[in-house]
Amino acid sequence: MMQAQTHLEQATQKKAYLTLVAISFFCVIPFFWVLLAAFDPQATQFLSLPKELTAGHFYNLLVNESGVRWIFNSVLIVGLATLLTLVFAGFGGYALSRTSAWWKRPLLYAIILVRIVPPPALIVPVYKVMLWLNSAVNNVILTLTENVEQQILLSRIFSFVDGYLGLVLIHTAMQLPLAIWIMKTFFDAIPKDYEEAAALDGASQMQTVRRVLIPLALPGFAAAGLFAFINAWGDFLMPLMFTSSPELQTLPLGMFRAFLRVDAIDYGFLTALAVIYTLPAVIAFSFARKYLTQTFSGGVKG
C-alpha cells in the first residue's frame, strides 16, 4: 500500500514537472526569438535560426540612431527617481514604523490608495499642476539669463513639462507609495533595542541612523529600490505625456517611435533595442532578488 502511494506521488510529481517545463518553454520562446533576431542580419517577425551572426543592429542603434541618447535619458531619469524614492521612503517608512499616533493607519491606507489609482486617471490633474509649476520655472529662468542657449539648457533640465526634473519627480511620486510600505514593514522588524543601545553608548540620532538602522535596513532598501527601478524603467505613459523634445526621449519611447516609421519595420533594430532595454532590469533583479524573501517573509503588518 505504501509503495503504491509512493509511486502515485512520484507520478504526480513527474506530471507537475513536465507541465512546468512545457509552460516555461512556451514563455521562453519570445525571449529566445528576440535574442536571435538581435544578431540576425535578416531578422523577420518569424522565429528562425540565423545563417550568420552579426552585431550590426547594435552598431546601427548606438551609432546611426539615437540609441545612446535614449539609454542616457533612461538611466539618468530612472536612476535619480530611484534614488529619491529610496531617500523619501527611508524617512517616511521609519517615521511611520516608530510612531503610534491615531492617524498612522489611515495615512498608510491613503498612501497605498494613491498607488491603486490607475495612472491614466491621474494624467489630467497632474498635467495641470505641472503646467502651473512649469510656467513659474520658466519665468525664473528668463530672469536669470538672457542667453537663449542657456535658457534652452536650463529649461530642458529644470522644466516640469518636457524637462528632466519633471520626469524624475513624476516617477518618484508614482513609485513612492509602495516603497514607503516596504520600508515601513522592514523597519517594523528591526527592534527598538538597537536604537536604545546606541543611545546609551552616546550615539546621536544621525549616528544611529547611519551606523545602525541603514546597515540593518539594506535588504529593505534593495527590495524597494528594485521595485521602483523596474516599474519606472518600464513606464511608457508618463514619458509619452510629459515629453515632446526628441532630446528627452527614453528607451520605451524610442521603441514606440520605431514602430511609427513610414518605411518597413526593422525587426533587427527593434530586437537589438529590446535586448538593451531588458538588460538593466535583469541585472538589477539578479543583484536584489535574494533580499525580496527577507523583506516579505514576515508579511505586511499595520
VEXDOTOR-724309 format. One record per residue: z, y, x of N, C-alpha, C, O in turn; residue in three letters. Coordinates in steps of 0.02 Angstrom, whole numbers, padded with zeros to 5 digits, always signed. Atoms other than C-alpha are relative to their C-alpha. Last residue first. Example, Ala and Ser with C-alpha at 12.3 -4.5 7.8 and 13.67 -1.06 7.14 Angstrom:
BEGIN
-00003-00059-00042+00357-00053+00684+00037+00055-00039+00045+00110-00014SER;+00000-00059+00045+00390-00225+00615+00000+00060+00045+00033+00059+00097ALA;
This chain:
BEGIN
-00011-00068+00022+00502+02375-00006+00062+00027+00031+00081+00084+00018GLY;-00062-00010+00036+00455+02221+00093+00005+00074-00021-00019+00118+00014LYS;-00010-00071+00011+00283+02167+00144+00061+00011-00043+00063-00011-00101VAL;+00020-00028+00064+00282+01990+00210+00013+00075-00002+00042+00103+00044GLY;-00058-00013+00042+00383+01923+00357-00017+00027-00069+00028+00036-00109GLY;-00035+00063+00011+00235+01841+00442+00060+00009-00046+00079-00036-00082SER;-00003+00017+00071+00131+01999+00417+00039-00064-00014+00042-00086-00072PHE;-00011-00057+00043+00155+02085+00585+00012-00021-00072+00056+00006-00106THR;-00067-00028-00012+00179+01933+00696+00016+00056-00050+00073+00063-00072GLN;-00049+00048+00027+00027+01847+00618+00071+00027+00008+00112+00019-00037THR;+00003-00001+00073-00080+02001+00648+00052-00046-00031+00085-00028-00079LEU;-00054-00041+00027-00024+02022+00829+00001+00000-00077+00051+00019-00107TYR;-00063+00035-00008-00126+01875+00894+00058+00040-00030+00111+00012-00045LYS;-00010+00050+00053-00284+01953+00820+00067-00035+00005+00095-00054-00046ARG;-00058-00014+00043-00271+02112+00924+00016-00055-00050+00064-00050-00087ALA;-00059-00023-00036-00381+02078+01075+00062+00004-00044+00117-00007-00021PHE;-00019+00051-00049-00512+01970+00989+00063+00020+00038+00102-00023+00058SER;-00034+00054+00034-00516+02090+00841+00024-00054+00049+00079-00081+00040PHE;-00065-00024+00023-00555+02239+00951+00039-00055-00035+00100-00062-00025ALA;-00044-00007-00059-00693+02143+01041+00069+00023-00021+00119-00003+00003ILE;-00017+00067-00023-00771+02087+00876+00047+00003+00059+00095-00035+00063VAL;-00046+00029+00048-00763+02264+00805+00022-00070+00021+00080-00088+00014ALA;-00066-00031-00005-00840+02337+00962+00052-00030-00048+00110-00039-00029PRO;-00040+00016-00059-00981+02206+00966+00069+00034+00002+00118-00001+00014LEU;-00051+00051+00014-01045+02222+00788+00047-00010+00058+00106-00028+00048THR;-00045-00023+00053-01141+02386+00804+00058-00049-00012+00113-00028-00029TYR;-00042-00053-00030-01218+02333+00970+00051+00025-00050+00108+00040-00032ILE;-00041+00032-00051-01280+02172+00888+00046+00050+00033+00106+00037+00040VAL;-00053+00037+00034-01340+02266+00732+00046-00034+00050+00107-00037+00040ALA;-00050-00049+00022-01437+02390+00840+00058-00034-00035+00116-00014-00027LEU;-00033-00024-00061-01525+02246+00925+00053+00051-00016+00107+00051+00013ALA;-00047+00052-00021-01557+02171+00753+00035+00018+00066+00093+00002+00075THR;-00058+00003+00045-01632+02333+00689+00051-00052+00022+00111-00039+00019LEU;-00041-00060-00010-01745+02359+00840+00063-00003-00044+00117+00013-00020PHE;-00030+00005-00066-01808+02180+00833+00045+00059+00015+00100+00050+00041GLY;-00058+00043+00005-01834+02194+00646+00033-00011+00068+00094-00022+00071TYR;-00005+00033-00064-01949+02344+00666+00064-00042+00000+00118-00016+00014ASP;-00068+00008-00025-01984+02390+00485-00002-00039+00065-00031-00093+00069ILE;-00030+00065+00012-02164+02442+00457+00069-00004+00033+00082+00029+00083ALA;+00037+00058-00025-02207+02627+00457+00038-00064-00013+00090-00064-00045ASP;+00061+00008+00038-02131+02760+00344-00038-00063+00023-00065-00099-00019VAL;+00060-00023-00036-01955+02744+00412-00064-00018-00039-00067-00067-00075ARG;+00037-00050+00039-01816+02726+00284-00063+00024+00035-00097+00069+00010LEU;+00031+00032+00058-01747+02563+00354-00044+00049-00040-00087+00028-00078PHE;+00053+00045-00025-01717+02644+00524-00035-00035-00058-00094-00050-00054ALA;+00060-00039-00012-01623+02787+00439-00058-00045+00024-00116-00031+00009ARG;+00027-00021+00064-01496+02663+00370-00065+00038+00008-00113+00027-00028PHE;+00031+00058+00031-01470+02581+00539-00032+00018-00067-00086-00007-00083MET;+00059+00017-00039-01441+02750+00619-00037-00060-00029-00098-00061-00032GLY;+00054-00043+00023-01323+02799+00478-00065-00013+00038-00119-00007+00010LEU;+00021+00020+00068-01216+02647+00515-00056+00044-00027-00102+00018-00060PRO;+00038+00062+00001-01221+02689+00702-00019-00023-00070-00077-00043-00080LEU;-00035+00057-00029-01165+02870+00683-00043-00063-00005-00099-00061-00032THR;+00008+00065+00032-01266+03028+00653+00037-00055+00039+00039-00054+00100GLN;-00065+00026+00021-01195+03191+00719-00005-00069-00032+00046-00096-00055LEU;-00044+00006-00058-01345+03251+00821+00067-00031-00017+00103-00053+00028GLU;+00014+00062-00036-01461+03213+00674+00046-00011+00060+00059-00068+00079PRO;+00033-00011-00064-01373+03351+00576-00014-00067+00033+00029-00110+00034SER;+00072-00010+00012-01336+03314+00393-00038+00009+00065-00099+00001+00066SER;+00041-00019-00058-01158+03249+00397-00073+00007-00023-00097-00030-00066THR;-00027-00059-00034-01022+03243+00263-00038+00018+00064-00015+00061+00101PHE;-00013-00057+00043-01097+03128+00132+00017+00063+00038+00002+00118+00015MET;+00061-00017+00037-01179+02998+00245+00010+00064-00040-00035+00105-00044LEU;+00048-00034-00044-01033+02999+00367-00064+00021-00036-00094+00072-00019PRO;-00025-00065-00021-00916+02964+00219-00045+00035+00052-00059+00095+00044MET;+00004-00050+00052-01020+02826+00139+00021+00069+00025-00013+00119+00012LEU;+00067-00029+00006-01056+02717+00290-00001+00061-00047-00038+00108-00035PHE;+00009-00045+00056-00886+02656+00349-00070+00032+00002-00091+00057+00055ASP;+00049+00025+00048-00896+02505+00464-00013+00047-00058-00053+00031-00103GLY;+00063+00016-00035-00811+02585+00612-00054-00021-00048-00113-00006-00037TRP;+00034-00063-00015-00679+02666+00500-00067-00014+00034-00116+00022+00022ALA;+00020-00032+00063-00630+02498+00424-00038+00065+00013-00088+00079-00020ASN;+00053+00038+00032-00633+02408+00592-00024+00033-00064-00084+00037-00077ILE;+00062-00003-00039-00535+02543+00683-00057-00036-00036-00112-00008-00042PHE;+00028-00067+00003-00402+02566+00550-00067+00005+00036-00114+00036+00011ALA;+00026-00012+00067-00375+02379+00529-00032+00069-00005-00085+00077-00035PHE;+00057+00044+00012-00361+02353+00716-00031+00012-00068-00092+00020-00075LEU;+00058-00028-00034-00250+02505+00741-00062-00042-00011-00117-00015-00017GLY;+00021-00060+00038-00128+02444+00609-00062+00031+00032-00107+00053-00004ALA;+00028+00022+00064-00122+02271+00691-00025+00059-00041-00080+00057-00069ALA;+00063+00035-00012-00102+02340+00867-00032-00021-00066-00093-00014-00075ALA;+00052-00050-00017+00028+02467+00812-00067-00033+00011-00119-00006-00009PHE;+00017-00036+00061+00127+02328+00729-00053+00053+00011-00098+00061-00030GLY;+00041+00043+00043+00117+02220+00885-00019+00034-00066-00075+00024-00091PRO;+00070+00005-00023+00173+02371+00990-00042-00049-00042-00099-00033-00057LEU;+00047-00007+00056+00328+02401+00883-00073-00007+00021-00117+00004-00020ALA;-00012+00052+00050+00455+02334+01008-00052+00001-00056-00065-00050-00087LEU;+00015+00067-00027+00379+02436+01150+00011-00056-00050-00028-00104-00052PRO;+00072+00010-00010+00374+02591+01037-00016-00067+00033-00061-00101+00009ILE;+00036+00013+00062+00553+02573+00975-00074-00014+00011-00102-00062-00016LEU;-00026+00056+00040+00646+02553+01139-00045-00016-00058-00070-00072-00064VAL;-00018+00057-00041+00580+02660+01282+00023-00061-00039+00024-00116-00013ARG;+00049+00017-00052+00483+02797+01193+00015-00065+00035-00031-00103+00051ARG;+00066+00014+00029+00580+02805+01030-00048-00025+00053-00083-00074+00042VAL;-00007+00061+00040+00750+02789+01113-00067-00020-00030-00086-00079-00030THR;-00004+00056-00047+00701+02917+01245+00005-00066-00037-00024-00117-00016GLN;+00066+00011-00028+00645+03037+01108-00001-00058+00050-00049-00096+00052MET;+00042+00028+00053+00810+03017+01015-00070-00015+00026-00098-00068+00011GLN;+00017-00047+00053+00911+03042+01174-00045-00033-00052-00066-00091-00044SER;+00070-00016+00008+00983+02898+01274-00010+00050-00057+00023+00045-00109ALA;+00015-00069-00016+01167+02905+01319-00072+00019-00007-00091+00074+00015GLY;+00015-00005-00072+01203+02718+01330-00020+00071+00021-00034+00083+00079ASP;-00063+00009-00036+01287+02728+01159-00010+00004+00076+00035+00025+00112LEU;-00039-00062+00007+01126+02800+01088+00066-00005+00037+00088+00044+00067ALA;+00030-00051-00043+01025+02654+01159+00038+00066-00004+00046+00101+00047ALA;-00018+00018-00069+01147+02530+01081-00029+00051+00049+00003+00070+00098ALA;-00071-00017-00010+01133+02619+00913+00021-00016+00071+00060+00022+00101GLU;-00006-00073-00005+00943+02615+00923+00072+00021+00012+00084+00067+00051GLU;+00033-00022-00062+00940+02430+00962+00007+00075+00009+00021+00099+00064TYR;-00047+00008-00056+01069+02394+00827-00031+00022+00066+00005+00047+00109ASP;-00024-00065-00021+00951+02469+00697+00048-00006+00060+00065+00044+00091LYS;-00069-00018+00018+00866+02301+00687+00019+00069+00026-00005+00090+00079PRO;-00035-00018-00062+00675+02297+00701+00071+00022-00018+00079+00072-00053ILE;-00021+00061-00035+00601+02201+00552+00036+00015+00065+00062-00031+00097ALA;-00053+00033+00039+00596+02356+00441+00028-00061+00037+00086-00078+00029ASP;-00064-00032-00018+00499+02443+00579+00058-00029-00039+00115-00029-00015PHE;-00018+00024-00066+00360+02315+00551+00066+00032+00023+00107-00002+00054PHE;-00021+00070+00003+00351+02343+00364+00024-00025+00068+00073-00062+00072THR;-00064+00001+00035+00347+02532+00387+00027-00071-00004+00087-00083+00006LYS;-00051-00022-00047+00211+02513+00518+00069+00001-00032+00118-00015+00000MET;-00008+00050-00053+00101+02409+00403+00057+00020+00047+00098-00022+00064ILE;-00033+00060+00027+00132+02521+00254+00010-00053+00053+00063-00085+00056TRP;-00070-00017+00012+00091+02676+00355+00038-00059-00027+00095-00073-00007ILE;-00035+00000-00065-00069+02595+00419+00073+00017-00008+00115-00012+00026ALA;-00012+00069-00019-00125+02555+00241+00038-00004+00066+00082-00046+00075LEU;-00047+00034+00046-00102+02736+00187+00015-00072+00020+00074-00091+00021PRO;-00072-00012-00010-00178+02811+00348+00045-00037-00050+00097-00062-00028LEU;-00033+00059-00030-00351+02732+00345+00076+00007+00004+00110-00042+00016GLN;+00017+00061+00036-00438+02853+00225+00039-00060+00026+00055-00105-00013MET;-00030+00000+00066-00347+03007+00290-00014-00064-00039+00028-00088-00076ALA;-00073+00007-00007-00392+02966+00469+00034-00003-00068+00078-00045-00078THR;-00015+00070-00017-00574+02935+00425+00075-00011+00008+00101-00063-00012HIS;+00014+00041+00059-00581+03104+00337+00015-00073+00014+00048-00106-00027ILE;-00054-00009+00049-00493+03193+00480-00012-00043-00062+00036-00070-00090LEU;-00061+00031-00027-00613+03123+00611+00056+00004-00051+00092-00045-00061VAL;+00007+00073+00004-00766+03162+00504+00063-00034+00026+00085-00084-00002LEU;-00003+00023+00069-00709+03342+00477-00004-00075-00007+00033-00105-00046GLY;-00068-00005+00025-00671+03371+00660+00006-00025-00071+00053-00062-00088LEU;-00041+00056-00024-00840+03306+00718+00070+00001-00031+00096-00051-00052TYR;-00034-00012-00063-00940+03426+00611+00043-00059+00019+00062-00100-00024GLY;+00050+00004-00054-01064+03423+00467+00031+00019+00067+00003+00058+00105ASP;+00061+00030+00028-00930+03480+00344-00054+00004+00054-00067+00058+00081VAL;-00025+00053+00044-00756+03512+00415-00057-00035-00037-00049-00092-00059PHE;+00016-00006+00072-00828+03611+00559+00028-00060-00039+00032-00116-00013SER;-00058-00016+00042-00734+03606+00725-00015+00006-00074+00030+00019-00113PHE;-00062+00034-00018-00855+03520+00845+00054+00009-00053+00087-00040-00072ILE;+00011+00072+00000-01026+03561+00773+00065-00038+00015+00074-00094-00008ARG;+00007+00023+00069-00968+03736+00729-00009-00076-00003+00018-00108-00048SER;-00066+00000+00031-00906+03765+00905-00002-00025-00072+00043-00060-00094LEU;-00041+00051-00032-01073+03711+00977+00069-00004-00032+00092-00058-00047LEU;+00025+00066+00022-01176+03812+00852+00043-00056+00028+00060-00103-00007ILE;-00018+00008+00070-01068+03967+00881-00022-00068-00027+00014-00101-00063GLN;-00071+00017+00003-01083+03945+01068+00024-00009-00072+00065-00052-00085GLN;-00008+00068-00026-01272+03938+01054+00073-00021-00001+00088-00078-00019GLU;+00023+00048+00050-01275+04092+00942+00010-00071+00023+00032-00114-00016VAL;+00053+00042-00029-01169+04199+01058-00019-00055-00049+00024-00094-00071ASN;+00064-00021+00030-01072+04323+00952-00059-00039+00028-00115-00031+00006GLU;+00057-00009-00045-00904+04242+00987-00061+00022-00039-00069+00005-00098THR;-00016+00017-00070-00729+04229+00915-00057+00015+00048-00044+00037+00104LEU;-00040-00053-00031-00758+04322+00752+00015-00013+00073+00030+00033+00111THR;+00041-00061-00005-00902+04210+00701+00038+00057+00031+00009+00100+00065LEU;+00048+00009-00056-00798+04055+00742-00042+00063+00009-00056+00084+00066ILE;-00038-00007-00063-00656+04116+00630-00047-00005+00060-00041+00032+00108VAL;-00018-00071-00007-00776+04143+00485+00038+00012+00065+00027+00062+00098ASN;+00060-00036-00021-00849+03970+00513+00013+00075+00008-00014+00107+00053ASN;+00012+00014-00071-00676+03893+00505-00060+00038+00026-00059+00066+00081VAL;-00052-00035-00038-00637+03978+00339-00010-00010+00075-00003+00037+00114ALA;+00016-00071+00001-00804+03922+00266+00051+00040+00039+00033+00089+00073SER;+00056-00011-00044-00770+03744+00322-00020+00074+00002-00036+00101+00056ASN;-00025-00003-00068-00598+03742+00242-00056+00017+00050-00045+00052+00099LEU;-00043-00059-00005-00673+03786+00074+00028+00008+00070+00029+00063+00097TRP;+00042-00059+00000-00814+03660+00098+00041+00064+00006+00021+00110+00042LEU;+00030-00006-00066-00690+03525+00147-00046+00061+00005-00049+00093+00057MET;-00051-00023-00047-00588+03554-00010-00029+00011+00069-00013+00060+00102VAL;-00016-00069+00017-00743+03543-00119+00053+00028+00048+00047+00085+00071LYS;+00055-00042-00024-00802+03386-00028+00014+00074-00016-00002+00117+00024TYR;-00006-00008-00073-00633+03303-00052-00054+00046+00027-00041+00087+00071VAL;-00057-00044-00017-00637+03337-00239+00008+00011+00075+00024+00066+00097PRO;+00007-00067+00027-00816+03271-00257+00061+00044+00016+00051+00098+00043VAL;+00050-00040-00036-00804+03122-00139-00002+00072-00025+00000+00118+00015ILE;-00032-00055-00037-00640+03049-00201-00050+00048+00030-00030+00100+00057LEU;-00035-00044+00048-00713+02937-00338+00032+00060+00034+00048+00109+00001ALA;+00047-00044+00035-00838+02866-00212+00033+00048-00050+00007+00102-00063PRO;+00022-00060-00037-00690+02809-00104-00051+00042-00036-00047+00104-00031PRO;+00065+00010-00034-00621+02691-00238-00022+00064+00036-00017+00119+00008PRO;+00053-00039+00033-00436+02727-00274-00066-00010+00037-00067-00003+00098VAL;+00032+00042+00052-00330+02585-00203-00057+00037-00034-00105+00006-00056ILE;+00044+00050-00031-00291+02675-00040-00037-00041-00052-00091-00066-00039ARG;+00057-00037-00028-00222+02827-00133-00050-00049+00031-00110-00038+00027VAL;+00045-00015+00055-00114+02708-00235-00061+00039+00024-00116+00030-00002LEU;+00047+00056+00006-00040+02641-00072-00048+00011-00058-00103-00017-00058ILE;+00041+00005-00060+00037+02811-00036-00052-00055-00007-00111-00045+00007ILE;+00049-00055+00004+00099+02836-00215-00047-00003+00060-00107+00011+00053ALA;+00051+00019+00048+00181+02664-00209-00053+00054-00008-00111+00039-00020TYR;+00038+00056-00028+00271+02709-00049-00056-00022-00047-00112-00034-00026LEU;+00047-00027-00050+00322+02879-00119-00043-00056+00030-00102-00045+00042LEU;+00057-00034+00032+00395+02798-00275-00051+00028+00049-00111+00026+00037PRO;+00045+00048+00033+00494+02676-00164-00056+00035-00038-00113+00013-00032ARG;+00035+00042-00048+00567+02809-00049-00050-00047-00033-00109-00048-00014LYS;+00072-00009+00007+00609+02940-00180-00041-00045+00046-00102-00040+00048TRP;+00023+00028+00063+00788+02879-00200-00076+00003-00008-00106-00036-00044TRP;+00002-00048+00055+00826+02908-00018-00030-00031-00062-00065-00082-00058ALA;-00021+00037+00060+00868+02761+00096+00001+00046-00061+00038+00034-00109SER;-00030-00039+00053+00777+02821+00252+00019-00044-00059-00011-00097-00070THR;-00070-00015-00013+00752+02712+00405+00033+00040-00055+00095+00044-00057ARG;-00040+00060-00012+00592+02624+00356+00074+00016+00006+00116-00023-00017SER;-00009+00036+00063+00511+02776+00276+00043-00063+00009+00077-00084-00038LEU;-00040-00041+00046+00541+02881+00432+00013-00037-00066+00069-00037-00092ALA;-00069-00001-00024+00479+02744+00549+00046+00039-00048+00101+00017-00063TYR;-00030+00066+00011+00322+02715+00446+00072-00003+00022+00114-00034-00011GLY;-00013+00011+00071+00284+02900+00439+00032-00067-00015+00078-00071-00056GLY;-00053-00045+00024+00307+02931+00625+00016-00014-00074+00075-00018-00092PHE;-00061+00015-00035+00207+02777+00675+00058+00043-00023+00112+00018-00038GLY;-00029+00060+00031+00077+02802+00539+00065-00020+00035+00111-00044+00002ALA;-00030-00018+00064+00047+02981+00597+00032-00060-00034+00085-00054-00065PHE;-00053-00049-00011+00020+02929+00779+00036+00016-00066+00097+00013-00070VAL;-00058+00033-00030-00076+02770+00736+00058+00048+00011+00116+00030+00000LEU;-00030+00044+00051-00193+02862+00617+00062-00034+00028+00113-00038-00007THR;-00039-00042+00046-00223+02999+00745+00034-00043-00053+00091-00029-00072LEU;-00057-00027-00036-00276+02869+00874+00045+00043-00044+00106+00036-00044LEU;-00048+00055-00009-00387+02776+00750+00063+00025+00036+00119+00006+00018THR;-00030+00013+00065-00472+02939+00699+00052-00056+00004+00105-00052-00027ALA;-00048-00053+00014-00500+02987+00881+00035-00012-00067+00095+00000-00074LEU;-00055+00004-00048-00579+02818+00918+00052+00053-00013+00112+00037-00013GLY;-00045+00055+00020-00682+02817+00758+00059-00006+00048+00115-00021+00026VAL;-00029-00014+00066-00757+02989+00792+00050-00054-00019+00106-00039-00039ILE;-00041-00060-00002-00786+02967+00979+00036+00010-00066+00097+00020-00067LEU;-00059+00012-00042-00847+02787+00973+00047+00060-00001+00108+00052-00007VAL;-00042+00050+00033-00963+02819+00825+00064-00011+00040+00119-00013+00012SER;-00031-00029+00059-01033+02980+00898+00048-00048-00034+00103-00029-00054ASN;-00048-00050-00020-01063+02903+01069+00036+00030-00060+00098+00037-00059PHE;-00058+00035-00027-01145+02749+00995+00054+00050+00020+00113+00039+00006ILE;-00035+00033+00055-01262+02854+00887+00063-00036+00025+00116-00031-00007TRP;-00034-00051+00041-01305+02968+01033+00038-00032-00057+00094-00011-00071ARG;-00057-00024-00040-01343+02820+01147+00040+00052-00040+00101+00051-00040VAL;-00054+00048+00000-01451+02739+01012+00062+00024+00038+00118+00014+00016GLY;-00063-00038-00004-01557+02893+00981+00061-00046+00003+00115-00027-00019SER;-00028-00022+00064-01723+02806+01017+00066+00037+00013+00082+00054+00070GLU;+00051-00035+00039-01828+02791+01175+00026+00026-00067+00001+00075-00094ASN;+00040-00047-00040-01691+02748+01299-00047+00041-00044-00047+00103-00040VAL;-00042-00043-00042-01548+02657+01211-00040+00055+00035-00012+00107+00051LEU;-00054-00032+00038-01642+02579+01065+00037+00052+00041+00052+00106+00017LEU;+00029-00048+00047-01802+02545+01162+00053+00038-00039+00047+00098-00050ASN;+00026-00056-00040-01704+02465+01303-00030+00053-00045-00019+00113-00034TYR;-00058-00039-00021-01607+02359+01178-00021+00060+00042+00007+00115+00036PHE;-00025-00033+00059-01769+02302+01096+00061+00043+00018+00068+00099-00008HIS;+00038-00060+00015-01846+02267+01266+00025+00038-00061+00021+00099-00063GLY;-00049-00052+00016-01710+02146+01318-00034+00065-00019-00003+00118-00018ALA;+00010-00065-00030-01831+01999+01312+00057+00046-00021+00086+00038-00075THR;-00056-00046+00010-01829+01814+01277-00013+00065+00037-00040+00066+00092LEU;-00026-00029-00062-01983+01704+01257+00055+00049-00018+00060+00073-00075GLU;+00037+00033-00053-02054+01588+01125+00021+00026+00069+00016-00009+00119LYS;+00046-00042-00038-01918+01644+01005-00035-00039+00055-00005-00082+00087PRO;-00018+00001-00071-01845+01513+00887-00050+00042+00040-00111+00031+00034LEU;+00045+00040-00041-01873+01563+00707+00023+00004+00072+00053+00053+00094SER;-00032+00032-00057-01772+01634+00563-00050-00044+00037-00082-00087+00008LEU;-00014+00071+00009-01876+01744+00450+00029-00029+00064+00013-00006+00119PHE;-00056+00008+00046-01871+01935+00440+00017-00073-00011+00065-00088-00048GLN;+00019-00010+00070-01978+01947+00595+00062-00009-00044+00117-00019-00019THR;-00049+00012+00051-01948+01964+00782-00027+00016-00070-00061+00066-00080ALA;+00038+00004+00061-02099+01954+00897+00046-00013-00060+00031-00056-00101GLN;+00049-00055+00001-02014+02014+01057-00043+00001-00063-00072+00053-00080PRO;+00067+00026+00014-01865+01902+01017-00050+00057-00002-00043+00102-00044ASP;+00032+00015-00064-01702+01956+01101-00071-00028-00008-00101-00050+00040PHE;-00012-00056-00045-01625+02044+00951-00034-00010+00067-00049+00038+00102ALA;+00050-00051+00011-01707+01915+00838+00009+00060+00046-00040+00094+00062ALA;+00065+00022-00024-01604+01776+00913-00052+00055-00007-00091+00067+00039LEU;-00004+00005-00073-01438+01867+00891-00068-00021+00029-00089+00006+00081LEU;-00004-00067-00029-01479+01921+00714-00001-00003+00076-00035+00037+00108VAL;+00066-00031+00006-01536+01745+00667+00000+00070+00031-00048+00089+00066TRP;+00043+00033-00049-01374+01670+00735-00070+00030-00002-00101+00040+00050PHE;-00017-00028-00065-01273+01797+00638-00043-00030+00055-00062+00004+00103PHE;+00024-00070-00005-01366+01751+00478+00016+00032+00068-00026+00068+00095PRO;+00073-00006-00005-01343+01562+00513-00023+00073+00003-00064+00089+00046ILE;+00019-00019-00068-01155+01572+00546-00075+00013+00006-00096+00050+00050VAL;-00020-00069-00015-01103+01576+00363-00024+00024+00068-00036+00083+00078CYS;+00036-00044+00046-01202+01418+00316+00016+00074+00015-00028+00116+00011PHE;+00070-00001-00022-01136+01328+00469-00041+00047-00042-00083+00084-00017PHE;+00003-00040-00062-00959+01377+00424-00071+00006+00025-00093+00059+00047SER;-00008-00071+00019-00982+01313+00245-00005+00045+00062-00036+00098+00059ILE;+00060-00021+00036-01052+01147+00309+00004+00074-00020-00044+00111-00013ALA;+00054-00005-00048-00913+01129+00437-00064+00024-00034-00099+00067-00007VAL;-00011-00060-00040-00780+01168+00307-00056+00011+00052-00077+00067+00064LEU;+00014-00057+00043-00853+01037+00189+00008+00066+00038-00033+00111+00031THR;+00073-00004+00009-00859+00908+00328-00020+00060-00044-00069+00093-00031LEU;+00029-00025-00062-00678+00947+00372-00076+00007-00004-00105+00056+00020TYR;-00017-00071-00006-00623+00927+00191-00030+00030+00063-00056+00086+00061ALA;+00041-00037+00048-00719+00764+00173+00014+00075+00004-00031+00116+00001LYS;+00069-00001-00025-00640+00698+00332-00046+00039-00046-00087+00079-00023LYS;+00003-00048-00055-00467+00749+00273-00071+00005+00028-00094+00059+00044GLN;-00003-00067+00030-00492+00659+00107-00005+00053+00054-00039+00104+00045THR;+00065-00012+00031-00550+00501+00199-00002+00070-00031-00053+00105-00028ALA;+00049-00011-00054-00397+00509+00311-00069+00016-00029-00104+00060-00004GLN;-00013-00066-00028-00282+00531+00160-00050+00017+00055-00073+00073+00060GLU;+00021-00049+00050-00362+00381+00073+00010+00072+00026-00033+00115+00017LEU;+00073-00002-00001-00347+00275+00229-00027+00052-00049-00075+00087-00035HIS;+00019-00032-00063-00162+00319+00241-00076+00008+00005-00101+00060+00024THR;-00013-00072+00008-00135+00278+00057-00020+00039+00062-00046+00095+00057GLN;+00050-00026+00047-00220+00110+00080+00008+00075-00010-00040+00113-00013ALA;+00064-00005-00035-00115+00077+00234-00055+00028-00044-00096+00068-00022GLN;-00004-00057-00044+00046+00120+00139-00066+00009+00038-00089+00065+00049MET;+00000-00060+00041+00000+00000+00000+00000+00063+00043-00037+00110+00031MET;
